[in-house]
Amino acid sequence: DQQISQLEFLKQSLNASQQELSGSLNIYCSVTASYSYLPPLLGNFRRAHPNIDINLDTGDAADGIDQIKNQRVDMAIAARPDDLVPSIHFQTIAAVPLAIIAPNIDCSVKRAWQAETVDWANLPIILPEHGVARKRFERWFRDKHQGRPNVYAQVSGQEALVSMVALGCGVGLSPIVVVDNSPVKERIQILPDTSIAPFDLGLCCFKKKLDDPIVAEFMAMATQP
């Protein structure tokens, strides 16, 4: 009887091990997303599936969809573009508020935006090279101030944009979460009365990738409370 019990236990153990997911998962996200949004998602997944290797690549959040399209990663955390292609699955995980930010140090840019009447046409602007945040800013500037912004610099990555604003190079548009987590946030002022629509941040992948058990499981766990 003891041998039969041991055999049944062995069979159950083998069945359980066969059901455990194993392999690797390649994820792309921004530096800020890697410690603001990814930890709870990744923590739950790692506890449930410890045999899966996680490969994390960080960079400009605006490049997340392209990383998917170029098949460099399995999934990405990215802003939802206005022209999301049908082949991409997008699962929202947060609404990200945006704000116009300006330097809080004594500089010509601070004096310019503190003027009684702000000369937006000549105020130096720092913009992302591309992506949802840039489109949001261009739309806001066009609606509120008309004309074209005086672009001082175009940068890759919101973290770099915040640093340039903190140095007094100009004003720009940034997700508030990036400012809140920046080591230079004390040098930043969020300008009031700049109503800019937030963007949806989400997990995205090719729809055909949802047939991959690892990707499907990660997506499913991301919707759990």
Disulfide bonds with the S-S distance in Angstrom:
none
